[in-house]
Amino acid sequence: KFLQYLMQIRQLQLLRRQVNIGAKPPLLPVASFLPANGLHLAPAVVRQQKIFSGTTTMDKDALLSRQEETRSGDELLELLRESNEKDALDGSRLVESISLLWQHYQGLDQPGRDALTKRVLKEVLPYLSPQHIDQLDTNDLSRCYLYLRKMRIANSEPAVEAVLIRVLRLIDTALDESDVIPLTALSRLSVGINLERDFFTPLVCRNFVPQLEEHIKQCRTEEQVRLLSTCLFQLHTLVDEQLLQGFNRRVTEMLHSGDLSCETPKALLKVLHMLNIPVWSKEHTPLIRQIMLALSPCIPHLESGDLKSVCRAFLLHQEPANLTQSLKEATEKLLQEERSADALSCAVHFATPLQRDEYMETFRELIHCEEAWLEPSASGHFFRVLRALKISDLRLCNTYWSGVVRELDSCPEEQTHLRFLKHCQRYMNFNNNLGGTYRHFSVERKMSRMCMSAIEGDIAGRLPTKFARMAAFVLAYGQTQFAWKKFPNVILSKMLSMASQFDIQDCFLLSRGMQIASELRFRQHLPPLAGMQLSTMESILIGCAERHLAGNDDNPLSPSDLSMIVRTLSHRKTLKNTLVYKQALVLYKSLHCKDLNSRVVRDMAYNFNASHFFVPELLESMFGYISEQHDHITGDTVEKVLTCSYNLGYMPASPHVLHHVAEVLLRDFDQMSGLSLVQACLALCFYKSIPETLINKVFCVKFIQRIENEIQVCYSKATYPERVLNLVMQLNRTVCLDLPEVNVPWFQQNYIEAQMSKKSFGSSTFTTDVKQLLQNLLKNDNHFRCNHTTPYGYHIDFVIHFDRDRKPIPTPPAEVTMLDRITKVAILLLKLDSFCENDLTALRGPESMKMKHLEMMGYKVLQINEHDWNSKYMATKGAKEKFLKCLLQISQ
């Protein structure tokens, strides 16, 4: 019997790997796919009423009362034994007993639970005879199955198996007879079947879908919404767009009618949890926003688990901003009541800079506490805190990753269920944020070996999605044989064989692994063999990108998918120079951005910023989203759009949106990082829309101290401090030149002089060529100055002074603002990166601002475009000399 069961389970596991999950399966009798139990089962009917003749209604009521009065599982089990001896135990009362046992089970510690499970196996399951099972309806069968499974009773137990087969056959019969199975039963079954993943859910639960369609049509109450959300969450691999949209419409209607509100938080939380499944979360931002706003009044009163769920949803979608303050207060209170890594991981995201030290101390206490590591998903909670607090203390980082190694060694499930992959992804993100300066070689060795073991010997090594995650880590950090000169051959061969199966996410991960490998392992020297392998892998990724883009006509790519393709190709310079990269960027122009959300807007802003690709329609749609959702969008999202549009030199169609932008920045001033605020203010200065209130908040001692504190605790001290200080200088310069009326002093002269002493000006072919021609044209090297730096820190390639007769004169030794009838000419050599990638006439924002400021400082600004300078026309003899004479207006 058990051998037969194992054979059937093996067949289900094989089916699980082969069935196309996206396809909608035909309706077949589900029970036929489960192992046969050899038990006699009566023909399935919707409800059977069998009552033993020796038991009266009064006896049963008395028995139920006695069961409910029991104070422990032992008492209840003794009462069950007595009832069975008196022949007073029918199927319904047995199910009630199992429900009560589950309640007692929840109140026990782990040893107590294990002991109760053994007693249930030995003393309760024998009572579940075929006669009892036949007597139960779908509600009782589902209760019985769910609670037995939650008490860790295995599916291989004959009684559990019989209960499941019985209820699935009832569902099959109901489908044939157009009967509706109670929603409570479907909800319990969907949860129970998914426990421990013994079954391939789409195969076992395929006949649940017609029942769910009917229940969605009849959905009118909070309880129905809650149960349907549970079913859709558990059966999401079976849910198609039509079914989900039908449910979403019902929820929206009930929100508008008031049937769902802050008075029904449990139902709203269930819907929120279901909609946040990664497969479709980005597509339902408007509904998620409505639900979170409806939950807003009850956030202070939510239970611990519910509050954490809302926090994670907010962090995933980065909106609505209205919840920020209430979530901040609620998580602070939660952390006081519950000193755990989970509570801390929620609170740190809403912390102000002044709270950072307090949270750092809490993190330090918890990470050295063994009990804190025993909590569920402790390593994940610690990791979120580590990144949110931007901890650069190597001792704390080492403590965390050493704890991860201990977790990998002590928990066999990390290997068997590939749970270690989450640590691989976290380490790659963490290492990347630190610019590759942090390494924990024990983690790298341990996880590389686990990945290679699974790639070579486990079925997961044959699944493209799993393989891509494991291969990305091994590519990035090596720790394999001959890692100093090449990548493992098995990875390259499997990439070649699976190339046609990689999806967009798989390609993104592989590209990241290659990027990290090039930066960490082969920055100084790339061995020939590794170089050949990288070229082959790049060809694979290019082919995948072409395949994904080619399918856009039939199945249009979403903004998030296209953004991921662009990021995949931008990880390596060789991929950025390909035709497919240009095609992916051009495809942005055909996107329909009706369903924008904060996450998509942030991804698009990142890609446009990194690629310098200019799509006015999409930039305007992002500003339109800010204008429409300014009450809900966060300051960080606004800053990313502002910085992107400023860098690309884009001017919004309506200046009114910049008013909303300034309001958002003032509202979220305390929550944003100093770097983000400085970047946003610089962009607003470019648009001449920065309010004086914001200037006063930035240029004060308190904010400067805040910047200094951030520099002290930043992730990457090699680049972050310099970046922040340079942006502060640019903002100070811009305010002094553009807004002298606000009386902000210029306090960056020492910084500029220090930078000048460190900076060496390299000479490119472009610069040397222009300099040589100027020498020939002006006849005297004293008539022009190279690499001049103005008092406000602007670098000018060449400066020439002309007298009133347009004749060049020797340049004065010092910068002079006003010279009588003398013209100061600044010649700027504009490289290709001074313009947008796809439009060599669109000057980027920083260059435009520089030209405007130089003109305010008395210069006549002339520019020479590298693209024009190296054109075929300019290659003809004497063309460049004529161009310079015309530009400088010098006659023969």
N, C-alpha and C positions, 0 to 999 in steps of 0.2 A: 504493500500500500504506500509506504513512505518513499520507496524507490520510484513508484509511479508519479508521486507528487513532485519529486525532484526532477524527473524527466520533463514534466509539464512546465515547471518553473523555468527550466533551462530553455525550453522553447519560447516562453514569454520573453526571456531576456534577449534571445536572438531577434525576436520580432521587434523588441524595443529599439534595437540598433538599426533596424532596416526599414521600419514603417515610415512613410513620408508624413510627418506630423502636420504639415500645412494642408494636406488634402482632407476633404470632408469624407469620412468613410461611409460605406453603405450601412444601413441598419440591419444588424444581424443579432441572433440570440447570443447575448454576452456570456451566459453561464457556460456555454459550450467551450469557451476558451480557458476556463478554470479547471483545476485538477478534479477528477471524479473522486467522490468520497465513498462510494459504495454503500451509502446510506439510503434507506427507502424514503423517498420524498413524495408526498401526495401531489396530485396535479395542482398547478398554481392557480389560485383565485385571488381576487383583490382582498377579501377579508373572510376568514373562517372563524366561526364561533363554536368552539368546542369547550365545554365545561364539564369537568369530572363530576360524576353524579354524587360522589361522597363529599362534595364541598358546597356549602350554601353561601349565599351572598353575605349573610351576617358573619359567617366564619371568615370569609375572605377580608371583609372590612376590619375585623378584629385582628387578623394576621397582619394586615398592612399597618395598622396602628402600632402594633408591637414592633414591627420592623423599623418604623420611623423613630421609635423611642430608644432604640439601641444607641449606645454611646461609643462603641468601637467596632472595628471589623470582626474581632473575635466573638463578641456578643452576637453580632448578626449571623456569623457563620454557624454558631451553635443553634440559633433559632431556626436557620434553614435546615439543619440536620434533624431537629425535632419535627418540623413541619413535613419534611419528606417521609419520616417514619410514620407519621399519622396520615399520609397520603393526602395532605392538604396543600400541596404545592403545585399549582398549575403554571403554564408558561408565562402568563401575564405577571403573576406574583414573583416568578423567578427573575424576570426582567427588572421589576422594581427593586428586587434585592441587589442585582448587579449594579443598578444605578446608585443605590445607597452605598454599596461597597466602594464605588468610585469616589464618592464624597469623603468617605473615611480615608481612602488612599491618598487624597490630596493633602490631608492634614498630617501625614507621616513624614519622617526623615527618610533618607535613601535606604538604610538597612531595614527599616520598618516596611517600606514599600516592597522591597525584594521579598521579605518574608510573607507579606500578604499575597503577592503574586503567586508564590509557590502554593499557598493554601487554596487560592482560587483554582489553580490548575488541578489540584488533588481532590478538592471537596465540592467545587461548584460545577465545573464542566461536566462531570458525570451526570448531573441532574438534567443537562440539556439533551434530552432524548429526542429521537425523530418525532415522537408524538408531541412533545412540547414545541418543537420548532414549527411543525405543521400548523399548530394552533395560533401562531403569532401573525399579526398584520405587519405591513411595511414599517410603520412607526416603531413598533416594539422590536422588530428585527434590527432596524438601524440603530436603536439605542443599545441593544444588546451587543451588536458588533463593535460600535464605536467605543463603548466603555471597556470592553474586553481588550481591545487593541491599545487603548490608552493605558491600561494596566500591564502592558507589555506581554500580553498573551499572543503567541505567534500565530500567523495565518496557517501554519502547518498542522495546528491542532484540529482533529476531526470535527469537533463541535463548532469551532469558529468557521472552519471551511464550509460546513453545512449551512450555517446561518447566512453566510455571504452568498452561497449559491442559491439558496432559497429566495432571498430578497431580490437578487438580480433576475431570477426567473419571473418573479412577480412584476418587475419593471418591464420585462419583455412582453409578458401577457397584457399588461396595461397598455402598451404601445399598440398591440394588435387590436385591442378592444376599445381604443380611444379613451381610456380612463386616465385620470390625472393622479399621479402619485403625490402624496403630501410633500410640501416643500421642506418641512422639517426632516423628513426621511432622506430626501436627496442631499440636504446639507450635511447631515451626520455621515452619510455614506461617502460623500466626496472627501470629507476630512479623514475618515477611517481608512479608506483605500489608499490615500496618499501617505499615511504614516509609514516611515521607514522604507518607502519606495520599493515594496515587494512586488508591485505590479506595474505594468506599463499602462498608465492611466487612460490615454486615448483609446486603448484597445478595450479595457474593461468597462469604461464609462461611456462608450459611444452612444448608447441609447438614452443617456440622460438629456441630450441636447433638445429633442422635441418636447420633453417635459418642461425644460427651462423656458423654451419659447412660449409655451402656454402660460406658465406662471408669470412671465414678464407682462403678457397681455392683461393678466388679472391683478397685477400689482397695484395695491391701493394703500397699504399700511406700512408703518415703520418696520414692523416685524418682518414683513415680506421683503422689504428692501435689504434688511440685515442678512436674511437667509440667502437671498439671491446673490448678494455680494460675496458671501462665503463660497457658494457654489462656483461662481464665475472665477474667483481667485484660485480655487483648487483645480478647476478644469480649464484653465486658461489656454492650454494647448489645443482644446477642442472648440474654443470660442472664435467665431468669425466676426468680421466687421459688422455685418447686418445684425447679429444678435447683440453685440455690444452697443451699437448705436440705438437699438430699441430700448435697452435698459437705461442708457444715458438720457434718452428723451423722457422716460418716466421719472427719473430722478430730478431732472430739470423742472418738469411740470410740478412735481411735489414740493420742490424748493420755492417755486413761485406762489403756489397755493398755501404755503405755510404748513403742509403736512410733515415736511422735514425742516427742522430749524434747530436752534440751540437747545430746544426742549427735548430733542431726540438725538443726543450726542452719540449713542452707541451705533445707531444706524449710519450716521454720517461718517463715523470713524471707520466702519467696515467698508463703506464705499470708497473712502479715501485710500484705505489700504489696498483695495483691489485695483484702483486706477493707477496706483504707483508701481505696478509691475513694469519692469524696464521695457518689455516688448512694446507697450503702447502708452507709456506715461507721458511722452512728449506730445502726443496727439490730443490730449484731453486737458490741457492747461486751463482753458476757460472754466470748465466744470470743476476742476480741482480748486481753482481760485474761489469760485462761489461757495464750495463746501467749506473751505478754510475760513472764509469770511463769516459764514453762518456759525462756525464753531467758536469764533472769536470771544463772544461774551462768556462762554463756559470754560475757557482755557484755565483760569485760576482754580477751577474746581475739578479738573480732570484727574483721574487716577494716574499713578506713575507711568505705567506702560502706555496708556493712551497719550499722555503728554509727550513721551519720547517719540511716539509714532508721528505726531503732528510736527515735532521739531525736525525729524528727518525728512518729512515731506516738504517742509519749508526750505530746508537746505538744498534739497534736490532741485526744486523749481526756482529758488531765489525770489519768490514772491508768494503772497502779497506783503508789501512792506508794512501794512497796518498792524500786522501781528508781531512785529519785532519787539516792541516794548513789553507787551503782555507776556510773550514767550521768555523774554529776558527775566522779568520778575518771577515768573512761574518756575523757571529752571534754577534760579538762585535759591528759591524756597525749597525746591526738590533736593538740591545739593546739601542744604543744611540738614534735611531729614534723612537723606540716604547718601552716605559717603561712599560712592562706588564709582568705578571707571565709566559705567554707562551714564550715570547722572552727570558726571564731569564732562563727558564728551558732548552732551547736549548744551551745557551751560557755557562752555568756552567760546562757542561761536557767537554769542551775544555779549561777550565781555567787552568793557571799555578798557583802554590802555591802563587806567589806574588799577583795574582789577587783575591785571596780568600776574603780578608778583604773588598775589594771594592764590591764584589758580596754579601757578607754578609750584608753590609749596604743597598744595593738595596733591598734585600729580606726583611730586617727589615722594610723598608719604605712601600713596597707593601703589606705585610701581615697585616699591620695595616690600610690599605686603603680600605674603604668600596667599592669604585668603582672597585678595582681590583678583589674583590670577586664576582662581578656581571658578569664578563666575562665568556664566555662558558668554561666549564671544568676547572675553576680556581683552584679547590681543587686538581685536578690531576697534574696541572702544579706546584703548590706549593709543593706538595709531592715529585716530582722529584727533585726539588731544595733542599729540606730538606735532602734528602738522598745523593745527589751528593756532597753537601757541608759538609756532615757528621756533621751536627749541633747537638751539645749536650747541648745547652743552654735550660734548662727546661722551661724558660719563653716563648721562641719562639715555642718550641714544644707544650706547652699548648695552646698558641694562635692559632696555626694551628688546633689542634684537637677540640678546642672549636668552631672554625669556621665551622668545619665539622658538629658538632652537630646542629649549627644554620641552616646550609644548609639542614640537614635532617628534621628539624622541619618546615622549611619554604617552602619546595618543595614537594607537594604531589606525584609527579612522582617518587621520590626516593623510595617510597613504592610500588606504583602500578606497576612499571616496573622493580622492584628489582634492581634499580640502586645502592642501598645502598651496594650491594655485593662487588662493587669495593672498597668501604671504608673498608669493612671487610678484604679483601685481603691485602690492604695497611697496615692496622693496625697490622696484623699478621707479615708481613715482617718487619715493623718498630720496633715492639716490640722485634722481634727475633734478629735484628741487634744490639740492645742495650743490648743483653744478658738477657732480661726480667727485666731489672732494671727500665724501664720506664712504668708507668701505667697511663692511663687516665680513671678513673672509670665511668665517665659520658658517654664516648664513648662506653665502654664495656656494660654498662647497656642498653643504647639506642639501640645499634645494636643487642644485644642478644635478647631483647624483639621483635624487628622487625623480626629477624630470626625465633624465636619460633612461632610468630604469623603466618608467612608464612608457616612454616613446618606443623602446626596443621590445618590451615584453608584455605590455598590457593592451587590452582592446582599445583603451583611450588613445593609444598612439596611432590608431587607424581612423579616429574621428577628427575631421579637419579643425573643428572649433577647439577641441581639447589640445590637439597637437600644436596649433598656433600659439596658444598660451604658454605651453611648456617650451616650445622651440624658441620663442622670443627671449625667455630668460637665459637659456643656454647660450644663445647667440650673444647676448649682452655681456655675460660675465665669464663665460668659458668654464674654467675649473674642470676641464676634460683632458683626455690624453692628447698631446700635441697641440694644446690650446694656443701656444705661443706662435704657431705658424699656420693654423688652419681651423676651420669649423668641422664638427663631426660629419662624416660622409653620410651617415644615416639621415641626418636632418635635411641635407641637400637633396638626397634621393626621394625622400618623402614629400618635400616641397614640390618637386617636379611632378610626382605622381598625383598629388592632391590639388595642383594649381587650378584646375577647372572647378573645384568645389569650395575654394576659399570665398567667404563672404567679405563684406566691407570691413567689419570689425576685425576679422582674422588678419587681413592685409595691414591694417593699422598697427596691430600688435607686432607683427613681424618686422615692419618698417622701424618701429621704435627700438626693437632689439638690435637691428643693424646699426641704427644711429648711435646707440649707447656703446656698442662694440667699437665703432670707429673712433669715438671720443675717448673711451677709457683704455681700450686694449691696443689700438693701432694708431694712436694719434701721432706718435713720433716716426713710426716705421710700419708700413703695410707689407707683409711678406707676399711674394708673388702668388702663392697658392691661395692665400686668404683673399687676395685681390680678385683672382679669377672666380672664386666662389661668390664673393659679393656681387660681381658683375652678373653672374647667373641668377642670383636671387633678385637683383634689380629688374632683370628681364621678366622674371615671373611676376613681380608686382606690377610692372607696366602692362603685361598681358591681362592681369586681373582687373586693373583699372579700366582698360579699354573695354573689357567684357561688361563691367558694371555700368559704364557710361553708354555703351551700345544699347543696353536694355532700357534706357530712359524713355524711348519713344513709346514702348508698350506699357511700362510701369514707371511713371515719372518719379525721379528721386526726390526725397524730402530734403528740406534745407539741411537737416542734421546729417543725413547720409552724404550729401555732396560736400559738406564741411569736413567730414571724416576722410573722404577720398582726397581732398586737397591737402589735409594735414599729413596723410600717409605719404603723399608725393613730395611734401615740403621737408620731410625729415632728412633727406639726403640731397646734396647739391646736384648730383648726377640725375636724380629723378626730377628736380625742378627745371632742368634744361631740356626736358622731353616735350614732344608735341602733345602727349596726353595730358600733361599738367596744364598747358595752355587751354586745351579743350575743356578741362574740368572748370577752369576759371571762367571761361566764356559761357559755360552752362549756367552760371549764376544769373546771367541776364534774362534767361527764360524761366526763372523760378517764379512761382506764384506764392506770394507771402501773405496769404489771407490768415493763416494759422500761426502767426509768430508767437513766441513766448520768450521769456527772459533767457532760458538756456540756449535756444537757437540764436537769439540776438547776440549773446556773448560769443558763441562759436563763430558766427559770421564775422563779428568785429575782429576776433583774433586772426582769422584767416586773411581778411583784407589787410590788416596791419602787417602781418608777416610777409604777404606776397606783394604788397603795394598795388594791388589790383583795384581799379576804379570802376565801380558800377553805381552811377548816380541814383538809379531807380531803387536799388536795394538800400542804399544809405538813407534815401528819403523815407523808405518804408520803415526803417529802424527808428528814425526820428518821429515818424507818425505813430509808431507803437508807444514811444515815450509820451507823446502828447496825449494819446488816448488813455494810457494806463499809468499816468504819473502818480496817482494816488497809491498804486500797488507796486510799482517798480522800485528796486532798491538803488541806493546811491552808487554801489559798486558797478551795477549794470549800466547806469547812466554814464559813469566815468569811462567805461570801456568803449561805448559808442562815441563819446566826445573825443577821446584820444584817437580813435580810428579815423574819424572824419577830419580832425585837425591834421593828422599826419598825411592824409590824402589830399588836403586842401579843399575839401568839399564845404560848400556853404548851404545850410538848410534853406528850403524854399520859403518857409515862414519864420520870421524872427520870434514869433510868439512861443514856439516850442522851447527856445532858449530860456525864456522866463520860467517855464515849468522845470527845466533842468536845474536852474539855480535854486529853486524852491526845494527840490529833492536833495541837493547837496547840503543845503542848510539844515534840512530836517535830519539827515543821516550823518551829520558832521562828526559826532562822537563815535559812531560805529565804524567809520571808514578808516583805512590806514593813511598815514601821512603821505606816503607816495601817491596813492590814488587821488587824494585831495589836491596835491600840487599839480598833478597831470591834468585834472579836470579844470582847475583854475587857469592853467596856461592855455588850454583850449578855449575857455570862455573869453580870455583876453584877446585871443586871435579873432573871435567873433565880436569883440567890443560889447560884450553882454554880461560882464562880471559885476555883480552888485557891490556897493561899497561895504555892506555888512559882511560879505564873505571875505573881502580883502582885509578888513579889520580883524577877523577871526584867524586868518592865516598869518598875518604879519604882527604877531605879538609874541611875548616871551614864552607864554604857556605852550603855544604851538611849536615853537622852535625847540623847546625842551622835549616835547613829545616826539619830534623828529629824531633828536639825539638818543632818546630812549629806544626808539625802534631800531636805530643803527646798532646799538649795543647788543640787542638780542636777535638780530636778523639771522636768517638762514645762511646765506652765502656772503661772508665778509669780504670775499675777493672782488665782488662786483656791485653788490647792493649799496654800500655807503657812497661809492663814487657816483652811482646813478642818481641817488636821491639828492646829493649835494649839487650835482650839475643841474638838475631840474629846478631846485630852489633858486640857483643863480639865474637861470633863464626866466623864471617867474618874477624875480626881483627886478631884473633888467626890463622886462616887458611892462611891468606896472610903472616903473620910473619913467619910461619913454612915452608910453601911451596914456597914462593917467597921472600926470604930475600933480593934479589938483588934490589927490588923496594924501599927499605929503609922506609917502613911504620913502625912507632914506635908502641910498645905495650902499650896501654893506658887504659887497662881494669882491672888492678890489684885491684883497689879500688872497682870496681863493683863486682869482684869475692869474695873478702873478705866480702863485705856486704851481698852477697848471702849466703856465708858459715855461717855467724852468724844467718841467718834466717832459714836455712834449717835443718830439723831434718831427720835423716836417719832411716826410718822404717825397721824393721827386719821381713822378710818374712820367711816362712818355708824353702824355698830353701836356703836362705842365712844362716839361723841358722844351717841347716844340714851340709853345707859345712864348716862352721866355726868350728863346733864341731869335724868334722873329721880332719881338719887341726891341731887343738889343740892336738888331739890324735897322729897325725903323727909327728908333730914337737916337741912335749913334752914341749914346752915353748911358752907362749903367747907373749914374747918379740921378737920372731923370725918372726912374721908377723904383719902387720898393717892392720886394717879394715877401710874401707871408707876413703881412702886417696884421697886428692885433689892435683893435680899437680899445678905448677905455672901458667899454661895456663888454669886452670879451669876444667880439665878433672877429672871425678870421677872414682876411681879404687876401686873395691870391696875388693881385698886383694893384698898386696904388700909383697914380700918375697925377702930377699937378700941372695945370696949364695956366698961363697968364691970360690977360684979356685979349691978346692977339692970337690965342689958340696955339701958343708955342710951349713946348714942355720946359719946365724949370726944375732945378734940383729940389728934391723933397725935403721939407723941413725936418729937423732932428726929432721933433716932438709933435704929437697930435695937436692940431689947431682947429678949433671949431669954426671960426669965421675968418676968412681972408679976403681982403678987399680986391674984388674983381679977379680972384683966382679960383679956378674950378678944380675941385678934387674929384678925380675919377676913380671909381673902384671897379676893377675887372674881376668878375666871379667866373670861375671855371665850373660849369655845372656838369657833374658826372651823370651817368645814366640813372643812378639811384636818386637823383634829385627830382626825377619825374615819376609819374605813375607807370606801372609795368606795362599797361596796355594803351597808354596815351602819352606819347613823348611831347605833347604840347601842354599837358596838365601838370603844372608845377606844384610840388607838394607844399603843405602848410608851413613847415619850419623854414623852407627856402623863401617862400613869399614873405613871411614875417621878417626875415633877415634883410631882404631887399627894402622893405618898407622902413625899417629902423635905420638902415644906412642912409637912406634919403633924408630921414629926419635929422640925422647927424651931419648933414651938409654934403653928402657925397652924391655925385651923379653915377648911378649904378649901371654898368654894362655887363652883359652876360655872354659867355661863349659856351654853346652846347656841345658836349663831347660827340654826340651822335651826328650833328651837322659837321663838326670839325673833321671827322673821319669818313665823311661821305665821299662818294665817287667824284662829285663835282669839285670838292675841295682838294682832291688828289691831283688835279691838273696843275701844271706849272704856273706859279704866280698867283693862284687863286686865294691862298691864305693871306698873302701879303696885301692883296687888294681888299680882302674882307676886313683886315685889321685897320687899314687906312680909312676905309669907309666908316668903320665902327667908331674910330677915334676922331673922325672928321679932320684928318690931316691931309693937306694938299701936297702935291709934289713940290 
